[in-house]
Amino acid sequence: MTAILDFKNVELYYDHVYALKGVSIQVDEGETVALIGANGAGKSSILRAITGLAPIKSGEIHYLGERLDGTQAAKIVEMGISMVPEGRRVFPYMSVQDNLLMGAFTRHDKAEVQRSLDSVLTRFPRLRERFKQQAGTLSGGEQQMMVIGRALMAKPKLLLLDEPSLGIAPKLVQDIARSIVAISRDEKVSVLLVEQNSRMALSISKRAYALSTGSIVLSGDSKSLINDDRIKAAYLGAEV
């Protein structure tokens, strides 16, 4: 398969503390890849490096064969990379409609934007019901659906998801997980999923990387990793 993202030997640090130590990952076109690990393992730092929010110290990041590191964050969005940030980051006093349309700010094809909006509302019917409602009045799960929809409004080729299950009721976590699978399948979008809910992440991804203190400690096929004793001991033992 063709790699949509090639993250090669990347080092990144904050205030002289290393966040990533020679990390290499790859995402192929159309696949979902999970990054699992505890808080501070470096998962979100990988997303920040990809989106240009954190400059890397060394290494290279390639997207669709083009060098990505050093590119401005706004340009990266235009190139087809969308991120759903941890903690949702909604515009609370704006309507659901306006929050969603903010995701299409780089697009000028009004008819296509409307088609994308219709597609998001079909995928997340609750958003249609709350279309004119202020985003701050939605439940946590509904807000998560909205920010995923907002990211899809940019019509990405690569979707980055940072802890989408964080603070979400268990039943809605299942809904979010099913949505991620459907988005990758139906929209032909590649997904890089950062999750502390390792069981969920491994169950919906094709491949996975396990991180610890800024380094990859295990990687491989998700179905194999979910049965790996080392993964069970480190990441799955406390989950139900």
GILINPE-V950692 format. One record per backbone hydrogen bond with DSSP energy under -0.5 kcal/mol. NH is the residue of the N-H (numbers start at 1). CO is the residue of the C=O. If there is no record, write none. Layout:
nh->NH co->CO
nh->NH co->CO
//
This chain:
nh->4 co->27
nh->5 co->27
nh->6 co->62
nh->7 co->25
nh->8 co->6
nh->8 co->60
nh->9 co->7
nh->10 co->23
nh->11 co->58
nh->12 co->20
nh->14 co->17
nh->17 co->14
nh->18 co->16
nh->19 co->12
nh->20 co->12
nh->21 co->214
nh->22 co->20
nh->23 co->10
nh->25 co->7
nh->27 co->5
nh->29 co->2
nh->31 co->28
nh->33 co->31
nh->33 co->191
nh->34 co->207
nh->35 co->193
nh->36 co->34
nh->36 co->209
nh->37 co->195
nh->41 co->38
nh->46 co->42
nh->46 co->43
nh->47 co->43
nh->48 co->44
nh->49 co->45
nh->50 co->46
nh->51 co->47
nh->52 co->49
nh->53 co->48
nh->54 co->48
nh->57 co->11
nh->58 co->11
nh->60 co->8
nh->62 co->6
nh->63 co->66
nh->64 co->4
nh->66 co->63
nh->68 co->61
nh->69 co->61
nh->71 co->68
nh->76 co->72
nh->77 co->73
nh->78 co->74
nh->79 co->75
nh->80 co->77
nh->81 co->76
nh->82 co->80
nh->82 co->158
nh->84 co->160
nh->85 co->83
nh->88 co->85
nh->89 co->87
nh->92 co->90
nh->94 co->91
nh->96 co->130
nh->96 co->133
nh->97 co->131
nh->99 co->95
nh->100 co->96
nh->101 co->97
nh->102 co->98
nh->103 co->99
nh->103 co->100
nh->104 co->101
nh->105 co->102
nh->107 co->104
nh->110 co->108
nh->113 co->109
nh->114 co->110
nh->115 co->111
nh->116 co->112
nh->117 co->113
nh->118 co->114
nh->119 co->115
nh->120 co->116
nh->121 co->117
nh->122 co->118
nh->123 co->119
nh->124 co->120
nh->127 co->124
nh->128 co->124
nh->129 co->125
nh->130 co->126
nh->131 co->128
nh->133 co->130
nh->135 co->94
nh->136 co->92
nh->137 co->134
nh->138 co->135
nh->143 co->139
nh->144 co->140
nh->145 co->141
nh->146 co->142
nh->147 co->143
nh->148 co->144
nh->149 co->145
nh->150 co->146
nh->151 co->147
nh->152 co->148
nh->153 co->149
nh->154 co->151
nh->155 co->152
nh->157 co->80
nh->158 co->80
nh->159 co->190
nh->160 co->82
nh->160 co->158
nh->161 co->159
nh->161 co->192
nh->162 co->84
nh->162 co->160
nh->163 co->161
nh->163 co->194
nh->166 co->163
nh->168 co->165
nh->172 co->169
nh->173 co->169
nh->174 co->170
nh->175 co->171
nh->176 co->172
nh->177 co->173
nh->178 co->174
nh->179 co->175
nh->180 co->176
nh->181 co->177
nh->182 co->178
nh->183 co->179
nh->184 co->180
nh->185 co->181
nh->186 co->182
nh->187 co->183
nh->188 co->184
nh->189 co->183
nh->190 co->157
nh->191 co->31
nh->192 co->159
nh->193 co->33
nh->193 co->191
nh->194 co->161
nh->194 co->192
nh->195 co->35
nh->195 co->193
nh->198 co->196
nh->201 co->197
nh->202 co->198
nh->203 co->199
nh->204 co->200
nh->205 co->201
nh->206 co->32
nh->207 co->32
nh->208 co->220
nh->209 co->34
nh->210 co->218
nh->211 co->36
nh->211 co->209
nh->212 co->215
nh->214 co->41
nh->215 co->212
nh->217 co->210
nh->217 co->215
nh->218 co->210
nh->220 co->208
nh->222 co->206
nh->224 co->221
nh->225 co->221
nh->226 co->222
nh->227 co->224
nh->228 co->225
nh->232 co->228
nh->233 co->229
nh->234 co->230
nh->235 co->231
nh->236 co->231
nh->236 co->232
nh->237 co->232
nh->239 co->236
//
